[in-house]
Structure formats: structure tokens, C-alpha cells
Amino acid sequence: MTALATLSSKFQISIPKEVRDEQHWEAGQEFVFILKGKGVLLMPVPELRQLAGMAKGADTSDYRDRQDRY
């Protein structure tokens, strides 16, 4: 999919409808901009409920806590 957008004089970009629909993005959703060379990676900020279970099965045997710091 190729979609184009133009930066406005107020430094705003409208995300094309086909991209919003494909990614299931909605109004009010927060995004983070990650610099990549001369470009930018745009990622939605996940909601807390989306992160639940993310580390299930992770090895915690070498866990570092606050007492390990200087």
C-alpha cells in the first residue's frame, strides 16, 4: 500500500483513511515518533491492557532489583 500525506503550514499531517482502517487506528489514540536515520517510525502507544501477559514465561532467575544498584 502506498499512501501520501502533505505537511501543513501548522506542521500537521492527516493520516490517510486506508492506513487508519488497515491499522485500526482511532481518533484520540497516542503515538510515539522514533527517529530512524532521515526518516521517522510512527508507532501507536499501547494501552496497559494490551501489555498484559507480554512477559509470560520470562526467565526471572537473574532479575535485578533496586538493591543491586549503587
VENHU-V461473 format. One record per residue. N is the residue number from 0. RES is the residue in three letters. SS is DSSP state (a for helix, b for strand, c for the rest). PSI is psi in whole degrees, 0 to 359 (* if undefined). Layout:
# VENHU-V461473
N RES SS PSI
N RES SS PSI
This chain:
# VENHU-V461473
0 MET c 133
1 THR c 126
2 ALA c 141
3 LEU c 151
4 ALA c 156
5 THR c 135
6 LEU c 125
7 SER c 173
8 SER c 343
9 LYS c 13
10 PHE c 41
11 GLN c 148
12 ILE c 133
13 SER c 129
14 ILE c 126
15 PRO c 145
16 LYS a 319
17 GLU a 327
18 VAL a 313
19 ARG a 315
20 ASP a 316
21 GLU a 321
22 GLN a 354
23 HIS c 40
24 TRP c 145
25 GLU c 160
26 ALA c 140
27 GLY c 351
28 GLN c 142
29 GLU c 148
30 PHE b 156
31 VAL b 141
32 PHE b 122
33 ILE b 119
34 LEU b 132
35 LYS b 95
36 GLY c 239
37 LYS c 8
38 GLY b 186
39 VAL b 137
40 LEU b 126
41 LEU b 119
42 MET b 137
43 PRO b 142
44 VAL c 123
45 PRO c 150
46 GLU c 156
47 LEU a 321
48 ARG a 334
49 GLN a 341
50 LEU a 349
51 ALA c 130
52 GLY c 3
53 MET c 325
54 ALA c 17
55 LYS c 129
56 GLY c 4
57 ALA c 145
58 ASP c 115
59 THR c 11
60 SER c 333
61 ASP c 38
62 TYR c 136
63 ARG c 128
64 ASP c 189
65 ARG a 335
66 GLN a 344
67 ASP a 352
68 ARG c 165
69 TYR c *
